Amino acid sequence: MSVVSIKKNISGDEIPMPASSVKEQPMKQPQEMATTKTASEKATVQRIKAVTEFFVRRVMPSVLGVVLFLVIWALLAKQSGELPGPDKTWASAVELFSDPFYDNGPNDKGIGWNILSSLERVGIGFGLAALIGIPLGFVIGRFAFFSGMASPIISLLRPVSPLAWLPIGLLVLKEAQPAAIWVIFISSIWPMIINTAVGVTKVPQDYMNVARVLNLSEWKIFTRILFPAVLPYMMTGVRLSIGVAWLVIVAAEMLTGGMGIGFWVWDEWNNLNVEHIIIAIFIVGIVGLLLEQGLLLLAKRFEY
Amino acid sequence: MNKYVQIENAQMIFETKNGKFVALKDINLLIDQGEFVSIIGHSGCGKSTLLNLVAGLIDPSGGALFCAGREIAGPGPDRAVVFQNHSLLPWLSCFDNVYLAVERVFGGKEPKANLKKRATEALELVGLGHAIHKMPHEISGGMKQRVGIARALSMQPKVLLLDEHFGALDALTRAHLQDELLRIVTSLGSTAIMVTHDVDEAVLLSDRIVMMTNGPSATIGEILDVKLPRPRDRLALAEDRDYVHLRGEVLKFLYERHKKKEAA
């Protein structure tokens, strides 16, 4: 009776044993050793199976999608002759990112500076919007009177295209930089107001009844009940807002100039450097994705 | 009778899309201090509405309600409610849920250490001394309901209002918590009003059982005195003649004289 057959008998499993491992087995207590070895190998096999399945189900489709995208892109590039293909773009990107923080005067700075400059604008505009929008959302959600006051204005202004606000910004603020921030502010404030307000109205009546029975002060109601209950809604609003802010920044910077990823796109268009425009598109996409994922991670911490 | 809680000609009408709906009418009830009264009736008979009136969560359309000589105007911590679905705040630990109530009632009058002691004691009273710092989602439904009771008791309310507070629990857990509540209420001598649809629960815990007729226009049908000596013991009572008789009386009221119409 061989060791292999004992293994099969004990575990009742059909795992083929590598010949080498069979030979290495000490023959003193073949039965006992065989059992433990089989168990650990079984686990290994299962792990490999799980990893393979993960790759087949999750990773493969994404990889396939990306490959297909690159192939179509390459074909289109070849057809048109003017559009740079993935290879040329990649080479250009490597060059671009080899020195992202150079500084040759105000109109020629590294890509890193441009990205940071855009992020700064988005940060300020979005931050101001959060600072005003979230408290406003709470007030509108909590008091029907304010809701009645604000809702016609919100309904009217929310669908306005972000760039329509730019001339007003330029007129009032006189300068391009604050005007761009103004556009970010006004276009990213709505999701935060609306989601926060909706969140407040969705606070379960049970919690509000607790507040009523305890006769809690408005401040306690806010800190102990409203704020924690609304937080998930608020985070959704924040996530939507930052998406909008990042979406708008490119267009705003194209119009205002200065420094930033949007201005950089326009500048490269004037230089007819199409590779850089494509790279910029990817940068905008990737940074937007990172912002969104970061906030999703943050939002998960506030779920109950 | 010292008329601790007094309900006079209370009436409740809800405005609905299909016009007026009379939920309760001609409710007259006097409750003594230290008395445990349960309200029983079929679903939709307005028993929870009646409790909400005493809690002050809704205002009566007619009549008046008094508690300790004062007209009830709005909710307040002197009439603590144990809600049907425990209503714990999920972002606060068991301790903090109770502490929120303690702080509201005794904050500013007593030092912080005292408040903490009160909250801890309330949780120990319901047998949750070991789970003080757990979050609501980490404990079972029965334990959550205990926290709800601890929160209500910690406020030292004039009246304890229990709204089908064990309704969502399984029979065994419910029996266990009933025993616990029986012990607590007997030892504290609390005045309590309990809404229930569980006949055994009503007989076991109450001094009087208020039986409601079916809605709409529900009112008090009969009031049954439960003169069983305290402390009461579930097992001993199970075969007690008086207990069986009282239980039968409630069942007869609910299923003979005021049988629920089949529509609902």
Boltz contact constraints between the chains, C-beta under 6 A:
constraints:
  - contact:
      token1: [A, 206]
      token2: [B, 87]
      max_distance: 6.0
  - contact:
      token1: [A, 210]
      token2: [B, 87]
      max_distance: 6.0
  - contact:
      token1: [A, 212]
      token2: [B, 75]
      max_distance: 6.0
  - contact:
      token1: [A, 213]
      token2: [B, 75]
      max_distance: 6.0
  - contact:
      token1: [A, 213]
      token2: [B, 81]
      max_distance: 6.0
  - contact:
      token1: [A, 214]
      token2: [B, 77]
      max_distance: 6.0
  - contact:
      token1: [A, 214]
      token2: [B, 101]
      max_distance: 6.0
  - contact:
      token1: [A, 214]
      token2: [B, 104]
      max_distance: 6.0
  - contact:
      token1: [A, 215]
      token2: [B, 76]
      max_distance: 6.0
  - contact:
      token1: [A, 215]
      token2: [B, 77]
      max_distance: 6.0
  - contact:
      token1: [A, 228]
      token2: [B, 91]
      max_distance: 6.0
  - contact:
      token1: [A, 304]
      token2: [B, 90]
      max_distance: 6.0
  - contact:
      token1: [A, 304]
      token2: [B, 91]
      max_distance: 6.0
